[in-house]
Amino acid sequence: MSETSRRARNLAVAVLLAGLVASCRGEQPGPVPAVFEDISLIDQDGAALSKEALSNRALLVSFMFTSCPVVCPKQTAALAAVRAELSPTVRERVRFISVSVDPENDTPQALKQFAATHHADEPGWSFVRADAAGTELLSARLAAFEPGTAPTPSAHATALYLFDRGGRLVQRYRGAPLDVSHLARELALLDDVKPSGARLARN
């Protein structure tokens, strides 16, 4: 079995097991990932990111900052390529969330310009900022900075975080280059799973 096939199988198993555990405990999967609790996010249009935007859908979360000279633009271009590989129906349902680690300078206007410059100002892709406290909290919850590293914007990790439709973090990608086709397949897989972990019946 190839490494790509093994990772896809492991992702499917993780999603199904998470759903079974929740069912056995009598728990209802949370509609919004717990890491976003008590954090207000403002998108590139200056609007608050609603709970509906984060609930009952596969999410791909990344960290960035608009004055980043190389790494963030390169990763944004790779994520745009991932979106381009999704089918139109999957692209409409999944959501990309790019979170600024430099809220002092990344105004909604700056985020919008960054998204437009890098061909990422599209429906279903939100470039967001929190206040300083919210940014620190979310960064800590997702380990956006390596332990012992000063939390300056340029020191943030390039990890990507995949959440299933039940709000569960099912995978964290590390390193580069990004396997665009593989990530697109995994997003499609997550989109095809109910929040409970069961497969959807599609026509």
C-alpha positions as CSV (number, residue, x, y, z in Angstrom):
1,M,0.0,0.0,0.0
2,S,1.3,3.4,-0.9
3,E,1.9,6.1,1.7
4,T,-0.9,8.2,0.1
5,S,-3.3,5.3,0.3
6,R,-2.3,4.6,3.9
7,R,-2.8,8.2,5.0
8,A,-6.2,8.3,3.4
9,R,-7.2,5.0,5.0
10,N,-6.0,6.3,8.4
11,L,-8.0,9.5,8.1
12,A,-11.2,7.5,7.2
13,V,-10.6,5.3,10.2
14,A,-10.0,8.3,12.6
15,V,-13.2,9.9,11.4
16,L,-15.3,6.8,11.9
17,L,-13.8,6.0,15.3
18,A,-14.5,9.5,16.5
19,G,-18.1,9.2,15.5
20,L,-18.5,5.8,17.2
21,V,-16.9,7.1,20.5
22,A,-19.3,10.1,20.5
23,S,-22.3,7.8,19.8
24,C,-21.3,5.4,22.6
25,R,-20.9,8.2,25.1
26,G,-24.3,9.6,24.1
27,E,-22.6,12.8,23.0
28,Q,-23.7,15.0,20.2
29,P,-20.7,16.3,18.2
30,G,-20.3,20.0,18.6
31,P,-21.3,22.0,15.5
32,V,-18.3,24.4,15.8
33,P,-14.7,23.3,16.7
34,A,-14.1,23.9,20.4
35,V,-10.8,25.7,19.6
36,F,-12.9,28.7,18.3
37,E,-15.0,29.0,21.5
38,D,-14.8,32.4,23.2
39,I,-12.9,33.9,20.2
40,S,-14.4,36.5,17.9
41,L,-13.1,36.5,14.4
42,I,-13.5,39.3,11.9
43,D,-13.1,38.5,8.2
44,Q,-11.6,40.4,5.3
45,D,-14.9,42.2,4.7
46,G,-15.0,43.5,8.2
47,A,-17.8,41.1,9.2
48,A,-17.9,38.8,12.2
49,L,-17.4,35.1,11.2
50,S,-20.6,33.4,12.1
51,K,-21.1,30.1,13.8
52,E,-22.9,28.9,10.7
53,A,-19.7,29.5,8.7
54,L,-17.9,27.0,10.9
55,S,-20.6,24.4,11.6
56,N,-21.4,21.1,9.9
57,R,-18.6,21.4,7.3
58,A,-15.1,20.3,6.8
59,L,-12.6,23.0,7.7
60,L,-9.1,23.6,6.7
61,V,-7.4,26.1,9.0
62,S,-4.0,27.8,8.5
63,F,-2.1,30.7,10.1
64,M,-0.6,33.6,8.1
65,F,0.2,37.3,8.2
66,T,0.0,39.8,5.3
67,S,3.5,41.2,5.5
68,C,5.1,37.7,5.2
69,P,7.4,38.0,2.2
70,V,7.7,34.3,1.1
71,V,6.2,31.5,3.1
72,C,2.6,32.7,3.5
73,P,2.2,33.7,-0.1
74,K,3.6,30.4,-1.2
75,Q,1.3,28.4,1.1
76,T,-1.7,30.5,0.1
77,A,-0.9,29.7,-3.6
78,A,-0.8,26.0,-2.7
79,L,-4.1,26.2,-0.9
80,A,-5.6,27.9,-3.9
81,A,-4.4,24.9,-5.9
82,V,-6.1,22.6,-3.5
83,R,-9.4,24.4,-3.9
84,A,-9.1,24.3,-7.6
85,E,-8.8,20.5,-7.5
86,L,-12.1,20.1,-5.5
87,S,-15.3,19.4,-7.4
88,P,-17.6,22.4,-7.5
89,T,-20.0,20.8,-5.1
90,V,-17.3,20.0,-2.5
91,R,-15.7,23.5,-3.0
92,E,-19.1,25.0,-2.2
93,R,-19.4,23.1,1.1
94,V,-15.9,23.1,2.7
95,R,-14.4,26.2,4.2
96,F,-10.9,27.5,4.3
97,I,-10.0,29.7,7.3
98,S,-6.7,31.6,7.2
99,V,-6.0,33.2,10.6
100,S,-3.7,36.2,11.0
101,V,-1.0,36.0,13.7
102,D,-0.4,39.7,13.4
103,P,-3.7,41.3,14.4
104,E,-2.1,44.6,15.2
105,N,-1.3,45.2,11.6
106,D,-3.6,42.9,9.7
107,T,-6.7,45.0,9.4
108,P,-9.6,43.6,7.4
109,Q,-8.5,45.9,4.5
110,A,-5.0,44.4,4.6
111,L,-6.4,40.8,4.7
112,K,-8.7,41.6,1.8
113,Q,-5.8,43.0,-0.3
114,F,-3.6,40.0,0.6
115,A,-6.4,37.6,-0.5
116,A,-6.9,39.5,-3.7
117,T,-3.2,39.7,-4.5
118,H,-2.8,35.9,-4.1
119,H,-6.0,34.9,-5.9
120,A,-7.7,33.7,-2.7
121,D,-10.5,36.2,-2.3
122,E,-13.2,33.6,-3.0
123,P,-16.5,32.4,-1.5
124,G,-15.8,29.9,1.3
125,W,-12.3,31.2,2.1
126,S,-12.1,33.6,5.0
127,F,-9.0,35.5,6.0
128,V,-9.7,36.4,9.6
129,R,-8.2,38.2,12.6
130,A,-9.0,38.2,16.3
131,D,-8.0,40.7,19.0
132,A,-4.6,40.1,20.7
133,A,-6.0,37.9,23.4
134,G,-8.0,35.8,21.0
135,T,-5.1,35.4,18.7
136,E,-2.9,34.2,21.7
137,L,-5.6,31.8,22.8
138,L,-6.2,30.3,19.4
139,S,-2.5,30.0,18.7
140,A,-2.0,28.2,22.0
141,R,-4.9,25.8,21.4
142,L,-3.6,24.8,18.0
143,A,0.1,25.1,18.9
144,A,0.8,27.6,16.2
145,F,4.2,28.3,17.6
146,E,6.8,25.7,18.6
147,P,7.4,25.4,22.3
148,G,10.1,27.8,23.5
149,T,9.7,30.0,20.4
150,A,8.8,33.7,20.8
151,P,5.3,34.1,19.4
152,T,6.3,36.7,16.7
153,P,4.5,36.5,13.4
154,S,7.5,35.3,11.4
155,A,7.9,32.3,13.9
156,H,4.5,30.8,13.3
157,A,4.3,27.2,12.1
158,T,3.1,26.4,8.6
159,A,1.0,23.5,9.8
160,L,-2.5,23.0,8.4
161,Y,-5.4,21.8,10.6
162,L,-8.2,19.6,9.2
163,F,-11.5,19.5,11.1
164,D,-14.3,17.2,10.2
165,R,-18.0,18.1,10.0
166,G,-18.5,17.3,13.7
167,G,-15.9,19.9,14.7
168,R,-13.2,17.4,15.5
169,L,-9.6,18.0,14.7
170,V,-8.7,14.9,12.7
171,Q,-5.3,15.8,11.3
172,R,-2.5,18.3,11.5
173,Y,-0.2,18.6,8.5
174,R,3.4,19.6,9.0
175,G,6.2,20.5,6.6
176,A,6.4,21.3,2.9
177,P,5.9,21.0,0.1
178,L,2.2,20.5,0.3
179,D,0.7,17.5,-1.5
180,V,-2.1,19.4,-3.2
181,S,-3.9,16.4,-4.8
182,H,-3.7,14.4,-1.6
183,L,-5.1,17.2,0.6
184,A,-7.9,17.8,-1.9
185,R,-8.9,14.1,-1.7
186,E,-8.9,14.2,2.1
187,L,-11.1,17.3,2.1
188,A,-13.5,15.5,-0.2
189,L,-13.5,12.5,2.1
190,L,-14.3,14.6,5.2
191,D,-17.1,16.4,3.3
192,D,-18.6,12.9,2.6
193,V,-18.9,12.1,6.3
194,K,-21.8,13.2,8.6
195,P,-21.0,14.9,11.9
196,S,-21.8,11.6,13.6
197,G,-19.1,9.9,11.7
198,A,-21.5,8.0,9.3
199,R,-21.2,8.1,5.6
200,L,-23.6,10.3,3.6
201,A,-25.8,8.7,1.1
202,R,-25.4,10.8,-2.1
203,N,-27.2,10.4,-5.4
